[in-house]
Amino acid sequence: MLTRASVTGNTENPRASAQLVVGEVQSGKTLSFTTVMALARDNGYPLLVVIAGTKTNLLQQTERRLRNDLRMSGDGGPNPWRTWTNPSAADADKLHQLLSAWSDPHVPDQFKQTAVIFVLKHSGRVETVADLLHSVFGERLAAPVKALVIDDEADQASLNLKAGKDGESSVYAAITHLRANLSNHTYLMYTATPQAPLLVSIEDALAPDKVTVLTAGGDYVGSKELFSASREKYLREITSGELETALDPESDAPPRSLLDALAFWTLALVLAHERGKPRPLTMLVHPASAQDLHTKYDGWVRGILDGWRAVLKDRDDVAYHDLVADVFEAAYEDLRRTVPELPDVNESPQRLSDMLAVARYYLNQIEQRVVNSSTQAEIPEEEWLQYPGWIVIGGNKLDRGFTVQNLGVTYMPRGKGVGNVDTIQQRGRFFGYKMPYLDLLRGWFSAEVAQAFTAYVEHEKTMQSELRKVDASDSSLKEWRRKFLLAPELKLTRRQVMTLPTVSSVVRQGWVFRQAELFEPGLSEKNSEIVAAIRETVKQRGQRHPADLRSGDRVHHIASCTYEELTSYIYQWACSATEREDLDKVLFLLANILDEELDVPPVDVIVMDNYQKRDRRAIEPRGTRRMAPARINNLFQGRGSTSNYQGDQAFLSDSAITLQLHAVRPLREGADECEPLVPALAMALPLSSERRIVWETSE
């Protein structure tokens, strides 16, 4: 990242050096910028600014980690670091003195300190730092210094929420002001959900120029591991019937699924301690953001566990046997799905009994805590190890950036909200380096949230694949055309930050492309070689289409071809600019759903009417569309009224990609001469679900 840094900017163009750094949720982005900070120090950066967290707990969490990992507290000797947290104008003299040492040739390198400023992502705090920097650089320091600005969770709050109204939101304006006072700087935008930064106008002050995609370590567990083919192992649905109770702060009794989740966590807690890791084991209860609901769950969980503690004391009590039969046997069998060494409870009931005998002692020592803005409760990193198990309850404060140590069980009855995929993904506190205890992971979700996370797997794979290409080629993001694939019911990000012009279209099963703009000169000549290749394929491998019951030579012929042959035809196919873009969307879709849904599907190529000409009348553009290109009325021939012909659109496969080749003579109204014969394509896909494609436009 530093090798890509543009540190020769000036106050008139402070945005020239913005870079996007993309990781995955809970994948170690903090470790990445810890390394970058160390490298910056080694490469002569006197000033580092870390904009970390919109909430104090997130700022403190990041600051503690960086201080520990970089040993900023020193060792009694000359300290390479000097830190400030939310500094003010009163710190200008000390900062000026520190930075001046870097340009003094008489100061030995070991006595040159790198200034590190930690600042809350709050407009007032950032503005204060901007004023401090102006005081130092604008009024006192003659020579500019290299600076590095790290914006953690850069897609949150930093972006301009008033861009659509030609205004500036307060945090965005403050960050712009801060950067304007750093004439020589690199701005790194860290995030796991880059949708919003990628969709701001490329002229925006925070539009990134470069991208670096981080690769998580081998023990990382993300969307793909939990929400794809193996999702049945780890996901449990909170039924629609229970959701009303689960989200009603006036409900008297807890939903049954909460008991199931708590019972599973209790047994997983015992198993984790038997293995010696992970310790502690945590359960997260994450309902909606309403604080009265957090209070309700806090009471429910305490009541449930208090009852279990009392009942588990006496194995001879009938209540003990009822509890085991009603709650813990099912939880034990659920645990066996991923921990096969556990014996069947019917064949060896003693194993469950032994686990419960220990569980009641662990339940006496676990810590339960509500974390939201009203409680002001924080969990310092060193406090996690004081208890063998945790139950953390909360809402938005437990979203993005908050690390829940050793999270094993998640209970999340909330809905998907407005369906912004970046918001949904950031709720995934259950992602992280969990492969050593993957078998202890479970999540209870509403059906729509589970589906949203499942859909995100494909979206994230597609997005990161595209970004990795830009990263590998060291290309500019400002030259990369944005394209995204996602489920139709989901959105990319909040509308107010999206200032890049895009179009959105939903692709469904069936015909996804039908050529109509056939009056562009030269199409016949440009596509002649491809047409010849298609016709030769059908001639060599094909037959009369068995579903075409017409007689004579004017019948369809069909043959199979490979996916590679299909794409070679389509990639080279010449057509109008608009239809070329439509074909590119189809290719983008195919490239990203192969192996996921279609698994390299078969391809049927059909030469319509044995490539004999088909006359098609033009629709001349009129009114507001008079500048649009002329189009034929309809490529497809309809169902025959006096024959048994079922119509062109019926000639597609339910299990294969279908490509039709037509020989069209487009006819203009009133033209003296006929247009030349023009080849045209139609294409259908055997999708099992709809996709939304969002595509950057040139407008």
N, C-alpha and C positions, 0 to 999 in steps of 0.2 A: 504493500500500500504506500509506504514512504517512497518507493522508487517511482511511483506514479504521481507523487505529490508535485503540484505546481506551486512553488513557494516564491514565485517572482511576481506575484500579483501586486495590485496597488489599491488604494482606497476607492478609486473610481470603478474598479472591477473586482470586488472582494469575493465574488462567487465563482471565480474561474477554477478554483481548486477543490470544489465539493466532490466527494466520493461516497458512493453507497456501499455499505458492507452488510451482506445478507447471510445470516445464519439460520438455525432452526430454533424453535422455542425451547428454552432450557438446555441449549446445546453448548454453552461455554463462550458466549460472545464477550463476557467480561474478561475471561482469560485471554481472549484475542486482543482486546485493546490494552490489557496489562502488558502484553508482549510488545505491542506497538509503542506504548509509552516508554518502555525500557529502551527500545531501539531508537526512539526519538532522542532520548537523553544521550545515548552513545553517539548519535550523529549530530550533536550540536544544536538541539532545540532548547533554548533557554526557558520557554513558556509553554505550558500545557493547560488547557481549560477543559474541564469535564462537566458537561451539562447532564446531570443524572437524576432522573425521576421527577415526576410531577407531585409526588408525595414525599414527606420527610422520611418515612420509613425506607423508601427505595433509595433516596440519596444516601442515607446512613448505611444501608446494606452495601451499596457499591463502594462507598468511601472506606468502610472497614476492610473490604476485600482487597482493595488496591493498596491500602496502607500496610496490610499484612504481607501481601505477595511481593511488594516492592520494597519492603522494610523501610518505609518512610520515617519510622520513629527513630531510626539511627541505631548505632552500636557504640556510641560514646566517642567516636572519632568524627572527622569531617563528614557531614551528611550531604549526599548528593541532591537531596530533596529539601524543598521548603514549601509547606502547604498552607493554604487558606481555605476556609469553608465559608461561603457567602460573604466575601470580604466587602469592605466599604471604602470610601474615600480616605478614611484614616489610615489605611494600609498603603497609601501611595508612596510614602517615603521609603519604606522597607522594600517594596517591589521595585522601585526605581534603583535603589542601591544594589539589589541582587542582579538585575538585568544589566546594569552598567558594567558589572564585573566581567561580563562576557566579551566586551569590546576593549577591555584593559589588558594590554599585552603583558603587564607585569604580574597579573593574577595567575598563579598556577592552576592547571585544569582541575586538580582535586578540590580546589576551593571555589569552583564555579558551581553554584547550585541551580538546579532546574526548578522553577516556580510551578507549582501545581495548584490551580484554583478549582475547587469543587463548588458548583453552584446549582441550586434548585431550579428546575425548569418552571419558573414563575416569572411573570413579566417584570415585577418590581425588582426581584433579585438579579435577574439578568441585566436589566437596565443599570443597576448599581455597579455591576462589574464593567459594563460598557463605559460608564462614566469614569470609573477607576482607570481603565485602559486609556481612555482619552487623556486623562490627567497625566499619565506616565508618558505615553507616546506622542501626544499632541503638544505637550507643553514642556517636557523635561528631557526626554531621551532623543538624542540627535539621530543616531543610527537605528534603522529598523532591525528587529530580530525575528528569527524564524519561530513560528508558533504553530501548535497543533491543537485543534478544537475537536473534541469527541462529543458527539450528541448521541447519548444512549436512548434507545426507543425513539428514534428520530421521526417516526411516522406519527407520533402522538404529541399533540400540542404545538410542536415546532412549526408545522405547516400553516399556511395562511387560510384561516377559516372564513375570511371575508373576500377572498379573491374574486368570487362571482359578483360581488357588489362594488368592485373597484376600491376596496378598502384594505386595511391591514389589521389582522387580529393582534392582540397585545403581545403575546409571546413571540410571534413571528417578527413583529416590528423590533422587539428588544434584541432578538438574535441577529437581525440584520444590522442593527446599530452596533452590537458587539463586534461583528465581523468587519464593519467599516472602520473600526479603530485598530484593526490588525492588518497592516499593509503587506505582511509576508506570512501567509498562513495556509494550512491545509485543514479542510473541514471534513471529518469522517462521520457519516450518518449510519449508525448501527441499528439494525432492526431484523426481526425474524419475519415480519410481514411488510414487504416493501411496496405493496399495491399503491398506497397513497403517494409516496415520493415519486413513483414511476408515472403517475397520472397528473402531476402538476405540469403546467406549461413549461416548455424547455427554456423560456425566457425568464422563468421565476428565479428569484434569488436563491432558492433552495433546491433548484433542479440539479440533480447530480450529473456529473460528466462521465465518471468511470464507475465500474462496479467490481467488487470482489465477492465471490461466493465462497463462504467457509464450508469446510467438510467436517461433519461431526465424526467423533471417534467410533470405534467398532461396537462399543457398549451402549450407543445411543438408541433409545426407543422413541420413535415418533409416530406420526399419523399412519405411515405405511404398515408398521408392525402391529398397531392396535386396531386399525379401522379398515383393513383390507380383507384378504382371504381368511385370516385367522380371527376375525372380529368376534365370532361366536364364543371363543374362549374367554374373552375379557370383558365383553359388553353385556350389561343387563338392562332391560328396558323397564322404566317406571311407567306403568300402564296409564292410559288416558283417564281411567277411572280413579286412579290414585293421585293424579296431578292436581286435581281441584283441592284435595286435602293437603297435599304437599306444599301448595303455594298460598294457603289461606291462614293468616296469622290468628284467626279466630277458631281454628279447628281444635277440637278437644283432644283427639287421639292422634298419635303419629301414624303416617302411612306404613303399611306392612313392609314395604321395600326398604325403609330406613332400618328396621330391625334386621332384615336380611343382610344389609351392608355392614351394620355394626357387628353382627355375629361372624361374618366372614373376616372382618378386620381383626377381631379378637383371636380367632384361630390362626390367622396369618401372623399376628404378633407373636404368639407362642412359637410358631415354626421359625420365625426370623431369629428369635433369641436362641432357639436350639442350634441353629446353624452358626450363630455368632454374627450374623449380618442379614439385612441392614439393621443397625441400631441407632436411634429408635426407629419404629415404624409408625408412619403418620396416616391419619384419615382426614380427608378434607370434605366438609359439608358446605356446599356452595349453592344455596338457593338464589332467589332474586335479590336485588340490591336493597330492598326495604329492610330497615334495621329492626322493625318490630318482628319480622320473620326470623331474623338472626336470633333474637331473644327467645322466640318460640322454640326454635331448634335447640338452642342451648338448654332450655328446660326439658324438652323431650329427651335429648341424649342423656342428660344427667339422671332423669327419672328411669330410663331404660337400664342404664348401667348400675344405678343403685339397686334396682330390683334384681338384676342378675347377680350382683355381689352377695346379696342376702340369700338367694336361692341356691347358689353354687356351693355354699358352706356345708350343706347336708345332702349327701347322695341318697340317703334313705327316705327323704321327704318326697311325697308324691309330686310336689311342685317341681322338684329337680327333674324327675323323669318326664313330666309334661313339657318343661322348657327344652330339654334335650330333643324330645320327639318333635316338638312344634317348630323349633328355630335352629338348633345347632346341628342336627343331623343333615338338614338340607345344606347348610353352610359348609359342613365337612365334605359332603359329596361334591359340592361346587369346587372346593379346593382340590379335590382329587382329580378334577379334569385336567389340571396343569401340574399337579404334584403326584405322579402315578405311583410313587413309592409308598404312599399312604394306603393301608389295607382297606378293603371294603368294610364299611361300618357294620354290616350284618354278619360278616364272617369274623370280624375282630373288633367288637365294640369297645374293648379295653383301651384302644389307642385314643379314641375320642374322649373317653372318660379321663385318661391321664392328662390330655391336653387341657381339659376344663379344670382339672384339679390345680394346675399351675396358673391358668388364665385368671382365676379370681385374685391371685396375688399381684399379677401384673395390673389388673384393673384397679387395684388399690393405689397404684403408684403413677398411673398415667396422668397427663396434664390436658385439660380441656380449656380452650380459650376462644373467645369471640374477638375477631380482629375487624373493626370498622372505624369510621371516623368519629363515632360517638364514644367508643370505649377508649380511644387513644392507646390501645394495647399494642405493643410491638413485641417482636420475638427476636432478641439479639441472637446472633449466630452461636455464641457460646452457651446460650441457654438451652438449645435443643438437646444437648447431651445430658441434661440434668434429669431427664425422665426416660423410661423405657418405651413409652408410646405417647403420641399426641393425637388429639382431635381438635382441628382448627375449623372454626365456623365463621363465615363472612361472605361478603359480596364483592363489590368493585375493588376494594382495597386488596383483594387477593387475586385480582386479575394480573395483567401484564407486569412483568418485572419482578414480582414477589416470588421468592424461592421457598417452597415448602419442602423441608428436608425429608428425604426418604419417603416420599409420598407413595403409598401403596394402594389405598382405596379412595375412590372419589364418589361422592353422592351429589349429583347435580340435577335437580328437578326443574331448573329454569328452562325457558324456551329459547329459541334462537334470536329473539328480538326482531330487528328489521332485516336481519340476514346478511350483514356485512361480514365477508369471510375473514377479514383481518381481525375483527373484534372477536369472532368465534374462536379462531385459532389461538389468540392470545389468552383465552381462558384455559388453555391446556397446560395447567400446572402439573399434570400427570405425565408429561413428556420429560425426557431427560436420560441420564446415564443409568438406566435401570435394568439392563440386560442380565446382570447377575441375580436379580430377583424378579425377573419378568413373570415367573409362575405365581407370584403373590399379588400381581396387579389385577384390579377389577375396577370397573366404572359403572355406576347406575346413572342412566341418562333418560331424558324424555326421548321419544321416538324421533322428533324433528331435530333435536340437537345431535343425536347419534348419526342421523342421516347427513346432517351438515358436516360433521367431522369426516364421515366416510367420503362425501363428495370432495372434501378438501384434499384428499390424497391425490386425486388426479390433477386437480388445479395446481397444487404445490409442485408436483412432479413436472408439469408442463412449464410452469413459470420458471422454476430453477433451471430446467434444461435450456430454456432460451437465454437466461442470464449467464449461464456457464459458457455459452458460445461467445457472448459479448466479452466476458471476462478473459477467456482463453485467447481471443484475438486482440485483446487490449484495445478494443474499439471504443468509440464514444457512445454513451447512452443517448446522446442527443441526435445521433444518426441512426439509432436502432428503432425500428417501427414496432410499437407496442402491440402485443396480441396475447389474449388471455382466454382460457377455457375454463368454464365453471358450470355448475348446475343451474338450471333456469330460475329456480326459486331463490338463488343467492345473488348478492351484489358484491362488487369488489371492495368498496370502501365508502366512506361518507361522501355525499354528493358535493358538499361545499368546498372540498379541497380539489375536486377534479376539474381542472381548467384545460387539460389537453383534449382536443376534439376527438371523439370516438364515436363509433357506431356499434350497436349491439343487435345481434340476430340469434334466434333460437333455431337449432338444427334438429329436426325430428326424423324418425324412421321414414324411409321412402325417398322420393325424388328430391335431391338437394341441389341439383344443378340442371338447368335447361337453357341451352344457348338460344338467343333470340336476336342479338345485334349482329346481323350477317351482311350488312351493307358496306362494311369497312373494306377498302380496296386491298387486294392481294391475299386474302385469307386462303383462297383455294391453292395458290402457289406455295404459300408458306407451310401449309399443312400436308402437301402432297406426299411427302415421304412417310409421314406418320400414317396417313390413310392407307398407303400401299402396304405398310407393315401390318396394320390391323386386318386388312382384307386378306393378306397372305396367311396370317395366323388362323383366321376363320376358315379359309379354303383348305389349309393343311390339316387342321384338327377338328373342324366343326361339322355341323349337319344342319339340315332344315330344322327350324325351331319346332319342337313337337306340339307346342300350344298354338301355333299358327295353322289354322285349319283351312286356309284359303288354298286354292289350286293355282297352277301356273308357275311362272318363274318369279313373279313378284311376291316372294315370301321372305320372311326373316330367316337368317342363318345365325347360329349360336356356336360359340366355342369357349373353352376355358383357357385362361392365361394366368400367369403368375402375378403376384402383387408387384414385383419389381418391374415387369413389363407394363403393367397398368400405370405405375407412377412415371415411367419413362415417357409414355404417351402424353400424360397430362402435363408434366413439367414443361414439355416442349411445345405444347399446343398453343397456336397463335389465335388470339381473339381480341375483342375490344378491351380497353383498359378496365372498364367496369367488370366485365365478365372474367378477365384475368384475375382480378381481386377475388371474385367469388370462387374461382377454382383454387386459388391459393388458400382460401379459408377451408375448403374441403380437404386439401392436402395437409394443412396444419392439424385439422381434426383427426385425420387418419393416422398421421405420424405419432399422435399422442394417445390414441386409444388402442393401438395395436398392443398385443400381449396383455392388456388390461381387460378388454371386453371382446374384441374380435379375434384375437389370437391368430394373426396372419390369416385372414379369411380367404376363401376361394374367390375367383373373379370370373364373371360371365360377361363375355363381349358379344354383343348382338349387332350384326349389320342389318339395318332395317330395309325392308323391301329389296334385299339383295343389291343394295346400293343403286337402285334406279331412282331417277329424279322424282322429287316431291315438291310440287308448287306450293309456295306459302306467300300470302299477301302481306304487304307492309302496313304497319300502323304509323302514319305520319305524325310526328309530335306537333301538338298545337298548344295555344295558350301559354301558360307558364312553363310548359315543357318544350317549347318550340326549338330551343337550342339543343335539346337532347338528341342522341343518335337515333336514327330510324330503326325500328324493330319489326320483325315478322309478328304476325298475329299470334300464332301458337305453333311451336315445333311439333307437337304431338297431333297425330291423326286420331279422331274420336272413334267411338264405337260405331260399327256399321248398322244402319237402320234396316237395310234389306239383306245383309249378309251375316255370317256368324263371326265376324271380326270383333274382338272385344276391346279394341283401342290400344294405342301405343303404351299408355301408362300402365297397363296390366302386365306388360312384359318386363317383370323384375323378379328377383329371387328373394325369398325370406331369409336365406342363410348365406348369401354371397353378395359381394359388391357387383352391381350391374352397370355396364357401360354400353350405351347405345350410340351407334354411328349412323347418321342420316346424311343423305345427299339432297340438298335443298336448292331449289331455284327461287330465290327471293324476288318477288314481283312488286314493283312500285306502281302506284295508281297513275294511270295516264302515260306511262313511259312508252316510248316508241319501240325500244329494244329491251329484250329480257336481260336480266343480270346473269352473269356466269354461274355455273353450278358451284355451290359452296358447301363444304363438309361442316357438319354441326354435331356436337356431343350432348348427351344427356346422361346423368349419373344418379344412381340410387344407392343408399346404404342400409344395411340390415341392423340398425341400432336397436338396443333394448331400452335405452333411456335417452331423454332429450339432453342437449348441451346448449349452453349459451356461449357464443363467441363475441368477445369485445375486441374491436380492431381500431387502431389509430387511423384517423383520416388525415388527408392533406389539407383540409379546409381550416 
